[in-house]
Each structure stands twice: as structure tokens, then as C-alpha cells.
Amino acid sequence: MHNVELLSRISVDPAVCFGKPCIRGHRIWVSLMLDLLASGLSIEEVLDEYPQLAREDILACIAYGAEMSRERFVEIPMEQRSA
């Protein structure tokens, strides 16, 4: 899976989690996943704690962090809410 495909698993919605980047369809912050991985948890351990997620969701968080570390702007379309 390429980074573009992975990044499509990340969403930003001002009405969800204060507009922080989250795993699409969940209220789980990208930063939380990166913190868990940085603290030493493996992807498998994170998935055990969050069984509703897929391995690709964790990889998407890593890809998002990698893009942000390059000081590049990551275009994540805002969620559109219907009235």
C-alpha cells in the first residue's frame, strides 16, 4: 500500500476531536497511535488494545507522521457534513 492510499485512512473534521487528525471513522488521534508506538508497543500490541483498527490504520498514522516530519503540508480533505 502506497502512502497516498494510507493517508486516505486519516481524516480531519473540525467537529470531531477538535479537528485533530484521526483514523477515518474513529475518534482515535493519530498522535495517540504514534505515542503508543514511540513508547515501545508493537503494531500487534496496539491492535490488541484497539481491535476495531486494522494494521493499515496504524501504518497510515506512521505515514502521516513521516509526512509531517518532512515539514511538508499534508492535504487531508475536511469531512463534509450534510445538514
BAFIMI-517438 format. One record per residue: residue number from 1; chain; x, y, z of N, C-alpha, C, O in turn. Coordinates in Angstrom, 2 decimals. Layout:
residues N
<node i="NUM" ch="A" n_c1="X" n_c2="Y" n_c3="Z" ca_c1="X" ca_c2="Y" ca_c3="Z" c_c1="X" c_c2="Y" c_c3="Z" o_c1="X" o_c2="Y" o_c3="Z"/>
...
END
This chain:
residues 83
<node i="1" ch="A" n_c1="0.85" n_c2="-1.17" n_c3="0.00" ca_c1="0.00" ca_c2="0.00" ca_c3="0.00" c_c1="0.90" c_c2="1.24" c_c3="0.00" o_c1="1.82" o_c2="1.34" o_c3="0.81"/>
<node i="2" ch="A" n_c1="0.63" n_c2="2.17" n_c3="-0.90" ca_c1="1.42" ca_c2="3.39" ca_c3="-1.00" c_c1="0.95" c_c2="4.41" c_c3="0.02" o_c1="-0.16" o_c2="4.33" o_c3="0.54"/>
<node i="3" ch="A" n_c1="1.82" n_c2="5.41" n_c3="0.29" ca_c1="1.48" ca_c2="6.43" ca_c3="1.28" c_c1="0.20" c_c2="7.16" c_c3="0.94" o_c1="-0.57" o_c2="7.50" o_c3="1.84"/>
<node i="4" ch="A" n_c1="-0.05" n_c2="7.41" n_c3="-0.34" ca_c1="-1.28" ca_c2="8.12" ca_c3="-0.72" c_c1="-2.49" c_c2="7.30" c_c3="-0.29" o_c1="-3.45" o_c2="7.86" o_c3="0.23"/>
<node i="5" ch="A" n_c1="-2.45" n_c2="6.01" n_c3="-0.50" ca_c1="-3.54" ca_c2="5.14" ca_c3="-0.08" c_c1="-3.66" c_c2="5.11" c_c3="1.44" o_c1="-4.76" o_c2="5.16" o_c3="1.99"/>
<node i="6" ch="A" n_c1="-2.51" n_c2="5.03" n_c3="2.11" ca_c1="-2.53" ca_c2="5.01" ca_c3="3.57" c_c1="-3.10" c_c2="6.31" c_c3="4.12" o_c1="-3.91" o_c2="6.29" o_c3="5.04"/>
<node i="7" ch="A" n_c1="-2.67" n_c2="7.43" n_c3="3.56" ca_c1="-3.13" ca_c2="8.72" ca_c3="4.08" c_c1="-4.62" c_c2="8.92" c_c3="3.89" o_c1="-5.23" o_c2="9.74" o_c3="4.58"/>
<node i="8" ch="A" n_c1="-5.24" n_c2="8.20" n_c3="2.97" ca_c1="-6.69" ca_c2="8.30" ca_c3="2.80" c_c1="-7.42" c_c2="7.71" c_c3="4.01" o_c1="-8.63" o_c2="7.90" o_c3="4.15"/>
<node i="9" ch="A" n_c1="-6.71" n_c2="7.00" n_c3="4.87" ca_c1="-7.30" ca_c2="6.43" ca_c3="6.08" c_c1="-7.31" c_c2="7.42" c_c3="7.24" o_c1="-7.81" o_c2="7.11" o_c3="8.32"/>
<node i="10" ch="A" n_c1="-6.76" n_c2="8.61" n_c3="7.01" ca_c1="-6.70" ca_c2="9.66" ca_c3="8.04" c_c1="-7.74" c_c2="10.72" c_c3="7.67" o_c1="-7.90" o_c2="11.06" o_c3="6.50"/>
<node i="11" ch="A" n_c1="-8.43" n_c2="11.24" n_c3="8.68" ca_c1="-9.41" ca_c2="12.29" ca_c3="8.43" c_c1="-9.19" c_c2="13.45" c_c3="9.39" o_c1="-8.67" o_c2="13.29" o_c3="10.49"/>
<node i="12" ch="A" n_c1="-9.62" n_c2="14.62" n_c3="8.93" ca_c1="-9.61" ca_c2="15.82" ca_c3="9.76" c_c1="-11.00" c_c2="16.44" c_c3="9.63" o_c1="-11.44" o_c2="16.77" o_c3="8.53"/>
<node i="13" ch="A" n_c1="-11.66" n_c2="16.58" n_c3="10.76" ca_c1="-13.00" ca_c2="17.15" ca_c3="10.78" c_c1="-13.07" c_c2="18.09" c_c3="11.97" o_c1="-12.91" o_c2="17.64" o_c3="13.11"/>
<node i="14" ch="A" n_c1="-13.30" n_c2="19.38" n_c3="11.74" ca_c1="-13.34" ca_c2="20.33" ca_c3="12.86" c_c1="-14.36" c_c2="19.96" c_c3="13.92" o_c1="-14.23" o_c2="20.39" o_c3="15.07"/>
<node i="15" ch="A" n_c1="-15.38" n_c2="19.17" n_c3="13.57" ca_c1="-16.41" ca_c2="18.78" ca_c3="14.53" c_c1="-16.07" c_c2="17.49" c_c3="15.28" o_c1="-16.82" o_c2="17.06" o_c3="16.16"/>
<node i="16" ch="A" n_c1="-14.95" n_c2="16.89" n_c3="14.95" ca_c1="-14.54" ca_c2="15.63" ca_c3="15.60" c_c1="-13.16" c_c2="15.81" c_c3="16.21" o_c1="-12.21" o_c2="16.19" o_c3="15.52"/>
<node i="17" ch="A" n_c1="-13.05" n_c2="15.56" n_c3="17.49" ca_c1="-11.76" ca_c2="15.62" ca_c3="18.21" c_c1="-11.03" c_c2="16.94" c_c3="17.98" o_c1="-9.81" o_c2="16.97" o_c3="17.80"/>
<node i="18" ch="A" n_c1="-11.79" n_c2="18.03" n_c3="17.98" ca_c1="-11.20" ca_c2="19.37" ca_c3="17.87" c_c1="-10.42" c_c2="19.56" c_c3="16.57" o_c1="-9.53" o_c2="20.41" o_c3="16.52"/>
<node i="19" ch="A" n_c1="-10.73" n_c2="18.80" n_c3="15.54" ca_c1="-10.05" ca_c2="18.93" ca_c3="14.26" c_c1="-8.69" c_c2="18.27" c_c3="14.19" o_c1="-7.95" o_c2="18.47" o_c3="13.23"/>
<node i="20" ch="A" n_c1="-8.36" n_c2="17.48" n_c3="15.20" ca_c1="-7.07" ca_c2="16.76" ca_c3="15.17" c_c1="-7.16" c_c2="15.61" c_c3="14.18" o_c1="-8.22" o_c2="15.02" o_c3="14.00"/>
<node i="21" ch="A" n_c1="-6.05" n_c2="15.29" n_c3="13.53" ca_c1="-6.04" ca_c2="14.15" ca_c3="12.60" c_c1="-6.39" c_c2="12.86" c_c3="13.34" o_c1="-5.79" o_c2="12.53" o_c3="14.37"/>
<node i="22" ch="A" n_c1="-7.36" n_c2="12.14" n_c3="12.81" ca_c1="-7.83" ca_c2="10.89" ca_c3="13.40" c_c1="-7.84" c_c2="9.79" c_c3="12.35" o_c1="-7.76" o_c2="10.05" o_c3="11.15"/>
<node i="23" ch="A" n_c1="-7.94" n_c2="8.58" n_c3="12.83" ca_c1="-8.14" ca_c2="7.45" ca_c3="11.93" c_c1="-9.57" c_c2="7.55" c_c3="11.43" o_c1="-10.51" o_c2="7.62" o_c3="12.22"/>
<node i="24" ch="A" n_c1="-9.74" n_c2="7.54" n_c3="10.12" ca_c1="-11.05" ca_c2="7.73" ca_c3="9.50" c_c1="-12.07" c_c2="6.76" c_c3="10.09" o_c1="-11.83" o_c2="5.56" o_c3="10.19"/>
<node i="25" ch="A" n_c1="-13.22" n_c2="7.33" n_c3="10.47" ca_c1="-14.30" ca_c2="6.51" ca_c3="11.02" c_c1="-14.17" c_c2="6.24" c_c3="12.51" o_c1="-15.02" o_c2="5.55" o_c3="13.09"/>
<node i="26" ch="A" n_c1="-13.13" n_c2="6.77" n_c3="13.13" ca_c1="-12.90" ca_c2="6.57" ca_c3="14.56" c_c1="-12.53" c_c2="7.90" c_c3="15.21" o_c1="-12.13" o_c2="8.84" o_c3="14.52"/>
<node i="27" ch="A" n_c1="-12.67" n_c2="7.97" n_c3="16.49" ca_c1="-12.23" ca_c2="9.15" ca_c3="17.24" c_c1="-10.91" c_c2="8.84" c_c3="17.93" o_c1="-10.72" o_c2="9.10" o_c3="19.12"/>
<node i="28" ch="A" n_c1="-10.02" n_c2="8.29" n_c3="17.16" ca_c1="-8.70" ca_c2="7.90" ca_c3="17.68" c_c1="-7.66" c_c2="8.78" c_c3="17.00" o_c1="-7.48" o_c2="8.73" o_c3="15.78"/>
<node i="29" ch="A" n_c1="-6.97" n_c2="9.59" n_c3="17.80" ca_c1="-5.99" ca_c2="10.54" ca_c3="17.27" c_c1="-4.78" c_c2="9.82" c_c3="16.70" o_c1="-4.31" o_c2="8.82" o_c3="17.24"/>
<node i="30" ch="A" n_c1="-4.28" n_c2="10.34" n_c3="15.61" ca_c1="-3.02" ca_c2="9.87" ca_c3="15.03" c_c1="-1.90" c_c2="10.00" c_c3="16.07" o_c1="-1.07" o_c2="9.10" o_c3="16.21"/>
<node i="31" ch="A" n_c1="-1.90" n_c2="11.11" n_c3="16.78" ca_c1="-0.83" ca_c2="11.34" ca_c3="17.77" c_c1="-0.85" c_c2="10.29" c_c3="18.87" o_c1="0.21" o_c2="9.93" o_c3="19.38"/>
<node i="32" ch="A" n_c1="-2.03" n_c2="9.80" n_c3="19.25" ca_c1="-2.10" ca_c2="8.74" ca_c3="20.26" c_c1="-1.42" c_c2="7.48" c_c3="19.76" o_c1="-0.65" o_c2="6.84" o_c3="20.48"/>
<node i="33" ch="A" n_c1="-1.72" n_c2="7.11" n_c3="18.51" ca_c1="-1.10" ca_c2="5.91" ca_c3="17.95" c_c1="0.41" c_c2="6.06" c_c3="17.87" o_c1="1.15" o_c2="5.12" o_c3="18.18"/>
<node i="34" ch="A" n_c1="0.88" n_c2="7.23" n_c3="17.45" ca_c1="2.33" ca_c2="7.46" ca_c3="17.38" c_c1="2.96" c_c2="7.43" c_c3="18.77" o_c1="4.07" o_c2="6.91" o_c3="18.94"/>
<node i="35" ch="A" n_c1="2.26" n_c2="7.98" n_c3="19.76" ca_c1="2.76" ca_c2="7.92" ca_c3="21.15" c_c1="2.88" c_c2="6.48" c_c3="21.64" o_c1="3.87" o_c2="6.12" o_c3="22.28"/>
<node i="36" ch="A" n_c1="1.88" n_c2="5.66" n_c3="21.33" ca_c1="1.92" ca_c2="4.26" ca_c3="21.75" c_c1="3.09" c_c2="3.53" c_c3="21.11" o_c1="3.80" o_c2="2.77" o_c3="21.76"/>
<node i="37" ch="A" n_c1="3.28" n_c2="3.77" n_c3="19.82" ca_c1="4.41" ca_c2="3.13" ca_c3="19.12" c_c1="5.74" c_c2="3.64" c_c3="19.66" o_c1="6.68" o_c2="2.87" o_c3="19.83"/>
<node i="38" ch="A" n_c1="5.81" n_c2="4.94" n_c3="19.93" ca_c1="7.05" ca_c2="5.52" ca_c3="20.45" c_c1="7.37" c_c2="5.01" c_c3="21.85" o_c1="8.53" o_c2="4.94" o_c3="22.24"/>
<node i="39" ch="A" n_c1="6.34" n_c2="4.64" n_c3="22.60" ca_c1="6.57" ca_c2="4.13" ca_c3="23.96" c_c1="7.04" c_c2="2.68" c_c3="23.95" o_c1="7.37" o_c2="2.12" o_c3="25.00"/>
<node i="40" ch="A" n_c1="7.07" n_c2="2.08" n_c3="22.76" ca_c1="7.62" ca_c2="0.73" ca_c3="22.66" c_c1="6.61" c_c2="-0.36" c_c3="22.30" o_c1="7.00" o_c2="-1.51" o_c3="22.10"/>
<node i="41" ch="A" n_c1="5.33" n_c2="0.00" n_c3="22.22" ca_c1="4.36" ca_c2="-1.01" ca_c3="21.82" c_c1="4.57" c_c2="-1.37" c_c3="20.36" o_c1="4.89" o_c2="-0.52" o_c3="19.53"/>
<node i="42" ch="A" n_c1="4.37" n_c2="-2.63" n_c3="20.05" ca_c1="4.44" ca_c2="-3.07" ca_c3="18.66" c_c1="3.09" c_c2="-2.81" c_c3="18.00" o_c1="2.10" o_c2="-2.53" o_c3="18.68"/>
<node i="43" ch="A" n_c1="3.06" n_c2="-2.90" n_c3="16.68" ca_c1="1.80" ca_c2="-2.74" ca_c3="15.97" c_c1="0.80" c_c2="-3.79" c_c3="16.45" o_c1="-0.38" o_c2="-3.48" o_c3="16.62"/>
<node i="44" ch="A" n_c1="1.25" n_c2="-5.00" n_c3="16.67" ca_c1="0.37" ca_c2="-6.07" ca_c3="17.12" c_c1="-0.21" c_c2="-5.75" c_c3="18.49" o_c1="-1.39" o_c2="-6.02" o_c3="18.74"/>
<node i="45" ch="A" n_c1="0.60" n_c2="-5.18" n_c3="19.40" ca_c1="0.11" ca_c2="-4.82" ca_c3="20.73" c_c1="-0.92" c_c2="-3.69" c_c3="20.65" o_c1="-1.91" o_c2="-3.70" o_c3="21.38"/>
<node i="46" ch="A" n_c1="-0.68" n_c2="-2.73" n_c3="19.77" ca_c1="-1.64" ca_c2="-1.64" ca_c3="19.59" c_c1="-2.96" c_c2="-2.22" c_c3="19.07" o_c1="-4.03" o_c2="-1.84" o_c3="19.54"/>
<node i="47" ch="A" n_c1="-2.88" n_c2="-3.14" n_c3="18.12" ca_c1="-4.09" ca_c2="-3.75" ca_c3="17.57" c_c1="-4.82" c_c2="-4.58" c_c3="18.62" o_c1="-6.05" o_c2="-4.68" o_c3="18.59"/>
<node i="48" ch="A" n_c1="-4.09" n_c2="-5.19" n_c3="19.55" ca_c1="-4.73" ca_c2="-5.91" ca_c3="20.66" c_c1="-5.53" c_c2="-4.95" c_c3="21.54" o_c1="-6.61" o_c2="-5.29" o_c3="22.03"/>
<node i="49" ch="A" n_c1="-4.98" n_c2="-3.75" n_c3="21.75" ca_c1="-5.65" ca_c2="-2.73" ca_c3="22.58" c_c1="-6.81" c_c2="-2.07" c_c3="21.84" o_c1="-7.78" o_c2="-1.63" o_c3="22.47"/>
<node i="50" ch="A" n_c1="-6.72" n_c2="-1.99" n_c3="20.53" ca_c1="-7.73" ca_c2="-1.34" ca_c3="19.69" c_c1="-8.15" c_c2="-2.30" c_c3="18.58" o_c1="-7.79" o_c2="-2.11" o_c3="17.42"/>
<node i="51" ch="A" n_c1="-8.91" n_c2="-3.34" n_c3="18.93" ca_c1="-9.26" ca_c2="-4.37" ca_c3="17.93" c_c1="-10.13" c_c2="-3.86" c_c3="16.78" o_c1="-10.25" o_c2="-4.54" o_c3="15.76"/>
<node i="52" ch="A" n_c1="-10.72" n_c2="-2.70" n_c3="16.93" ca_c1="-11.54" ca_c2="-2.14" ca_c3="15.84" c_c1="-10.68" c_c2="-1.58" c_c3="14.71" o_c1="-11.20" o_c2="-1.25" o_c3="13.65"/>
<node i="53" ch="A" n_c1="-9.38" n_c2="-1.48" n_c3="14.93" ca_c1="-8.48" ca_c2="-0.94" ca_c3="13.92" c_c1="-7.85" c_c2="-2.06" c_c3="13.08" o_c1="-7.80" o_c2="-3.21" o_c3="13.49"/>
<node i="54" ch="A" n_c1="-7.38" n_c2="-1.67" n_c3="11.91" ca_c1="-6.65" ca_c2="-2.58" ca_c3="11.03" c_c1="-5.18" c_c2="-2.18" c_c3="11.02" o_c1="-4.82" o_c2="-1.05" o_c3="11.33"/>
<node i="55" ch="A" n_c1="-4.35" n_c2="-3.11" n_c3="10.66" ca_c1="-2.91" ca_c2="-2.84" ca_c3="10.57" c_c1="-2.64" c_c2="-1.62" c_c3="9.68" o_c1="-1.77" o_c2="-0.81" o_c3="9.98"/>
<node i="56" ch="A" n_c1="-3.40" n_c2="-1.49" n_c3="8.60" ca_c1="-3.22" ca_c2="-0.35" ca_c3="7.68" c_c1="-3.53" c_c2="0.98" c_c3="8.37" o_c1="-2.96" o_c2="2.01" o_c3="7.99"/>
<node i="57" ch="A" n_c1="-4.42" n_c2="0.98" n_c3="9.36" ca_c1="-4.70" ca_c2="2.21" ca_c3="10.11" c_c1="-3.45" c_c2="2.67" c_c3="10.87" o_c1="-3.15" o_c2="3.86" o_c3="10.90"/>
<node i="58" ch="A" n_c1="-2.75" n_c2="1.74" n_c3="11.47" ca_c1="-1.52" ca_c2="2.07" ca_c3="12.20" c_c1="-0.45" c_c2="2.54" c_c3="11.22" o_c1="0.25" o_c2="3.53" o_c3="11.48"/>
<node i="59" ch="A" n_c1="-0.33" n_c2="1.83" n_c3="10.10" ca_c1="0.65" ca_c2="2.26" ca_c3="9.09" c_c1="0.30" c_c2="3.64" c_c3="8.55" o_c1="1.20" o_c2="4.41" o_c3="8.22"/>
<node i="60" ch="A" n_c1="-0.99" n_c2="3.95" n_c3="8.45" ca_c1="-1.40" ca_c2="5.28" ca_c3="8.00" c_c1="-0.95" c_c2="6.35" c_c3="8.98" o_c1="-0.53" o_c2="7.43" o_c3="8.57"/>
<node i="61" ch="A" n_c1="-1.04" n_c2="6.07" n_c3="10.27" ca_c1="-0.57" ca_c2="7.02" ca_c3="11.29" c_c1="0.93" c_c2="7.25" c_c3="11.15" o_c1="1.40" o_c2="8.39" o_c3="11.26"/>
<node i="62" ch="A" n_c1="1.67" n_c2="6.20" n_c3="10.92" ca_c1="3.13" ca_c2="6.31" ca_c3="10.74" c_c1="3.42" c_c2="7.13" c_c3="9.48" o_c1="4.29" o_c2="8.00" o_c3="9.49"/>
<node i="63" ch="A" n_c1="2.70" n_c2="6.85" n_c3="8.40" ca_c1="2.90" ca_c2="7.59" ca_c3="7.16" c_c1="2.59" c_c2="9.07" c_c3="7.35" o_c1="3.30" o_c2="9.93" o_c3="6.83"/>
<node i="64" ch="A" n_c1="1.53" n_c2="9.37" n_c3="8.09" ca_c1="1.17" ca_c2="10.77" ca_c3="8.36" c_c1="2.29" c_c2="11.45" c_c3="9.16" o_c1="2.69" o_c2="12.57" o_c3="8.84"/>
<node i="65" ch="A" n_c1="2.79" n_c2="10.78" n_c3="10.17" ca_c1="3.89" ca_c2="11.33" ca_c3="10.97" c_c1="5.14" c_c2="11.55" c_c3="10.12" o_c1="5.84" o_c2="12.55" o_c3="10.29"/>
<node i="66" ch="A" n_c1="5.41" n_c2="10.63" n_c3="9.21" ca_c1="6.57" ca_c2="10.77" ca_c3="8.33" c_c1="6.42" c_c2="11.98" c_c3="7.43" o_c1="7.37" o_c2="12.74" o_c3="7.24"/>
<node i="67" ch="A" n_c1="5.23" n_c2="12.16" n_c3="6.86" ca_c1="4.99" ca_c2="13.33" ca_c3="6.01" c_c1="5.14" c_c2="14.62" c_c3="6.80" o_c1="5.73" o_c2="15.58" o_c3="6.31"/>
<node i="68" ch="A" n_c1="4.61" n_c2="14.65" n_c3="7.99" ca_c1="4.69" ca_c2="15.86" ca_c3="8.81" c_c1="6.14" c_c2="16.17" c_c3="9.21" o_c1="6.52" o_c2="17.33" o_c3="9.34"/>
<node i="69" ch="A" n_c1="6.94" n_c2="15.13" n_c3="9.41" ca_c1="8.33" ca_c2="15.35" ca_c3="9.80" c_c1="9.17" c_c2="15.93" c_c3="8.67" o_c1="10.25" o_c2="16.48" o_c3="8.91"/>
<node i="70" ch="A" n_c1="8.68" n_c2="15.81" n_c3="7.46" ca_c1="9.38" ca_c2="16.38" ca_c3="6.31" c_c1="9.05" c_c2="17.86" c_c3="6.14" o_c1="9.50" o_c2="18.51" o_c3="5.20"/>
<node i="71" ch="A" n_c1="8.26" n_c2="18.38" n_c3="7.08" ca_c1="7.83" ca_c2="19.77" ca_c3="7.05" c_c1="7.06" c_c2="20.07" c_c3="5.77" o_c1="7.11" o_c2="21.17" o_c3="5.23"/>
<node i="72" ch="A" n_c1="6.36" n_c2="19.06" n_c3="5.31" ca_c1="5.51" ca_c2="19.23" ca_c3="4.15" c_c1="4.08" c_c2="19.35" c_c3="4.62" o_c1="3.70" o_c2="18.80" o_c3="5.66"/>
<node i="73" ch="A" n_c1="3.30" n_c2="20.05" n_c3="3.87" ca_c1="1.88" ca_c2="20.17" ca_c3="4.17" c_c1="1.19" c_c2="18.90" c_c3="3.69" o_c1="1.36" o_c2="18.49" o_c3="2.54"/>
<node i="74" ch="A" n_c1="0.43" n_c2="18.29" n_c3="4.55" ca_c1="-0.31" ca_c2="17.09" ca_c3="4.19" c_c1="-1.76" c_c2="17.49" c_c3="3.96" o_c1="-2.46" o_c2="17.88" o_c3="4.89"/>
<node i="75" ch="A" n_c1="-2.20" n_c2="17.38" n_c3="2.74" ca_c1="-3.56" ca_c2="17.75" ca_c3="2.37" c_c1="-4.50" c_c2="16.62" c_c3="2.80" o_c1="-4.51" o_c2="15.54" o_c3="2.21"/>
<node i="76" ch="A" n_c1="-5.29" n_c2="16.89" n_c3="3.82" ca_c1="-6.31" ca_c2="15.98" ca_c3="4.27" c_c1="-7.64" c_c2="16.71" c_c3="4.10" o_c1="-7.91" o_c2="17.66" o_c3="4.83"/>
<node i="77" ch="A" n_c1="-8.46" n_c2="16.29" n_c3="3.16" ca_c1="-9.73" ca_c2="17.00" ca_c3="2.94" c_c1="-10.60" c_c2="17.00" c_c3="4.19" o_c1="-10.67" o_c2="16.01" o_c3="4.91"/>
<node i="78" ch="A" n_c1="-11.24" n_c2="18.13" n_c3="4.43" ca_c1="-12.16" ca_c2="18.25" ca_c3="5.55" c_c1="-13.38" c_c2="17.37" c_c3="5.28" o_c1="-13.83" o_c2="17.24" o_c3="4.14"/>
<node i="79" ch="A" n_c1="-13.90" n_c2="16.77" n_c3="6.32" ca_c1="-15.12" ca_c2="15.97" ca_c3="6.20" c_c1="-16.27" c_c2="16.90" c_c3="5.88" o_c1="-16.37" o_c2="17.99" o_c3="6.45"/>
<node i="80" ch="A" n_c1="-17.12" n_c2="16.49" n_c3="5.00" ca_c1="-18.31" ca_c2="17.25" ca_c3="4.65" c_c1="-19.49" c_c2="16.71" c_c3="5.43" o_c1="-19.80" o_c2="15.53" o_c3="5.36"/>
<node i="81" ch="A" n_c1="-20.14" n_c2="17.57" n_c3="6.16" ca_c1="-21.32" ca_c2="17.19" ca_c3="6.93" c_c1="-22.57" c_c2="17.59" c_c3="6.18" o_c1="-22.67" o_c2="18.71" o_c3="5.66"/>
<node i="82" ch="A" n_c1="-23.51" n_c2="16.69" n_c3="6.13" ca_c1="-24.78" ca_c2="17.05" ca_c3="5.50" c_c1="-25.69" c_c2="17.70" c_c3="6.54" o_c1="-25.62" o_c2="17.37" o_c3="7.72"/>
<node i="83" ch="A" n_c1="-26.51" n_c2="18.59" n_c3="6.10" ca_c1="-27.38" ca_c2="19.33" ca_c3="7.01" c_c1="-28.54" c_c2="18.53" c_c3="7.50" o_c1="-29.36" o_c2="19.03" o_c3="8.28"/>
END
